[in-house]
């Protein structure tokens, strides 16, 4: 009788612990200050933190790892990505880099090559990449800004990567959504940024991690 009860209890514990023990899959947010919540609380106000909250509210089995670094360029991101992929083993990587390359007037060809290599690295690590498009102010010259904007769509089309067309859609034209430096979005802008990302990322994360 005792052995029967022990076996029954053991089976009950295994059965009930199964779903709870299932590990969440990581989604890696890999960007610059626009994703690092510059000037804001990284744990409560930035759009990656709001993404984490949305996933929890919808009981989706994902954990957000925000590896964004203020001031990061595509070259810096490319140097860091292999270690972050190894450490966090994400299933999805959101690549939101390039703004600092553009603001510094760096060659678009170099930024393109760096972004493409990051996509390859994510795929080699068995993670699904998502590319986030960015734009520059017009004072950087029409040709340069047009080429910069087109870079993301070109990469996404050629490499068959889901694309968020513009991270700051509906925000960039409104100065009230920016901090005093007129470069970094306020806390009030973060839910809108999340909605821009969620339009593409949401359907991906709504599926169970494979």
C-alpha positions in Angstrom: 0.0 0.0 0.0 2.8 2.3 0.9 4.6 1.7 -2.4 1.4 2.2 -4.3 0.8 5.6 -2.7 4.4 6.6 -3.3 4.1 5.7 -6.9 0.8 7.6 -7.2 2.3 10.7 -5.6 5.4 10.6 -7.8 3.2 10.3 -10.9 1.1 13.2 -9.7 4.1 15.4 -9.1 5.6 14.6 -12.5 2.2 15.3 -14.2 1.6 18.6 -12.4 5.1 19.9 -12.7 5.3 19.3 -16.5 3.7 22.5 -17.8 5.2 24.7 -15.1 8.6 23.3 -15.7 8.5 24.2 -19.4 11.2 26.8 -20.1 10.4 30.1 -21.7 12.2 30.9 -24.9 14.2 34.0 -25.2 13.6 36.9 -27.6 16.7 39.0 -27.8 16.3 42.8 -28.4 19.5 43.9 -30.0 19.6 47.7 -30.6 20.9 51.1 -29.5 19.7 53.8 -27.2 16.2 53.8 -28.9 15.8 50.3 -27.5 17.9 50.7 -24.4 15.4 53.1 -22.9 17.8 56.0 -22.8 16.8 58.5 -20.0 14.1 56.1 -18.9 13.6 53.2 -16.6 14.9 50.1 -18.4 12.7 47.8 -16.3 9.4 49.6 -16.6 9.3 52.3 -19.3 11.3 51.2 -22.4 9.4 49.4 -25.2 11.3 46.1 -24.5 10.0 46.2 -20.9 6.5 46.9 -22.2 6.9 44.0 -24.6 7.8 41.7 -21.6 4.7 42.9 -19.8 2.5 42.3 -22.9 3.8 38.8 -23.3 3.1 38.1 -19.6 -0.5 39.4 -19.9 -1.1 37.2 -22.9 0.5 34.2 -21.2 2.9 33.7 -24.1 6.0 31.6 -23.2 8.7 34.2 -24.1 11.2 36.0 -22.0 12.6 39.3 -23.3 16.4 39.8 -23.0 17.3 43.4 -23.8 20.9 43.5 -25.0 20.7 47.0 -26.4 23.5 49.5 -25.8 23.3 53.2 -26.1 25.6 54.6 -28.8 25.9 51.2 -30.5 26.7 51.0 -34.2 26.2 48.1 -36.5 29.9 47.3 -36.3 29.8 47.2 -32.5 26.7 45.1 -32.6 28.3 42.6 -35.0 31.3 42.3 -32.6 28.9 41.7 -29.6 26.3 39.4 -31.2 28.1 36.1 -31.2 28.6 36.2 -27.4 25.0 37.3 -26.8 23.7 34.5 -29.0 25.9 32.0 -27.1 24.9 33.4 -23.6 21.1 33.8 -24.1 20.4 31.2 -26.8 17.4 33.2 -28.2 14.8 31.8 -30.6 14.1 35.3 -32.0 16.5 38.2 -32.4 15.2 41.7 -33.0 17.9 43.7 -34.8 17.3 47.4 -34.4 20.7 49.0 -35.3 22.0 51.5 -37.8 20.8 54.9 -36.4 24.3 55.7 -35.0 25.9 54.7 -38.3 23.7 57.2 -40.1 24.1 60.0 -37.6 27.8 59.7 -38.0 27.6 59.6 -41.7 29.3 56.2 -42.0 29.2 54.4 -45.3 25.8 52.7 -46.0 27.5 49.8 -47.6 29.3 49.0 -44.4 26.2 49.2 -42.3 24.4 47.0 -44.8 27.1 44.3 -44.7 27.1 44.4 -40.8 23.3 44.0 -40.6 23.4 41.1 -43.2 26.1 39.3 -41.2 24.1 39.7 -38.0 21.1 38.1 -39.7 23.3 35.2 -40.8 24.7 34.8 -37.3 21.2 34.7 -35.8 20.2 32.1 -38.3 23.3 30.0 -37.7 22.4 30.1 -34.0 18.9 28.7 -34.9 17.2 32.0 -34.1 14.7 33.8 -36.3 15.9 37.4 -37.1 13.5 40.4 -37.2 14.9 43.6 -38.8 13.8 47.0 -37.5 13.9 49.9 -40.0 15.2 53.3 -39.1 15.3 56.7 -40.8 17.4 59.8 -40.6 16.5 63.6 -40.4 16.6 65.2 -43.8 19.5 67.5 -42.9 21.9 64.6 -43.7 21.2 65.0 -47.4 18.5 63.6 -49.6 20.6 61.0 -51.3 22.1 59.7 -48.1 18.9 59.6 -46.2 17.0 57.9 -49.1 19.7 55.2 -49.4 19.7 54.7 -45.6 16.0 54.3 -45.5 15.9 51.9 -48.5 18.7 49.8 -47.0 16.4 48.0 -44.5 13.7 47.1 -47.1 16.4 45.9 -49.5 18.0 43.7 -46.9 14.6 42.3 -45.7 13.5 41.5 -49.2 16.7 39.9 -50.3 17.3 37.9 -47.2 13.6 37.2 -46.5 13.6 38.7 -43.1 10.4 40.1 -41.4 10.7 43.9 -41.3 9.4 46.6 -39.0 9.3 49.4 -41.6 10.1 52.2 -39.2 10.6 52.0 -35.4 9.4 55.6 -34.8 6.4 55.6 -37.1 3.8 58.1 -35.8 6.4 59.5 -33.4 9.2 61.0 -35.3 7.1 64.0 -36.5 5.9 64.9 -33.1 8.4 66.8 -30.9 6.3 66.2 -27.8 7.3 62.6 -28.0 11.0 63.4 -27.5 13.2 64.2 -24.5 15.0 67.5 -24.3 17.7 66.3 -26.7 15.1 65.8 -29.4 16.7 62.4 -30.2 15.4 60.0 -27.6 11.7 59.2 -27.2 9.9 59.9 -24.0 8.1 57.3 -21.8 4.8 58.4 -23.4 6.2 57.3 -26.8 7.2 53.8 -25.8 3.7 52.2 -26.1 3.5 53.5 -29.7 7.0 52.1 -30.4 5.9 48.8 -29.0 2.9 48.8 -31.2 5.1 49.4 -34.3 7.3 46.5 -33.4 4.4 44.3 -32.3 2.7 44.6 -35.7 5.5 42.4 -37.1 6.8 40.6 -34.0 3.5 39.8 -32.4 2.4 37.1 -34.9 5.8 35.5 -34.6 5.7 35.4 -30.8 2.0 34.3 -30.7 3.2 30.9 -31.9 4.6 28.5 -29.5 8.4 28.4 -29.6 9.6 25.4 -31.6 
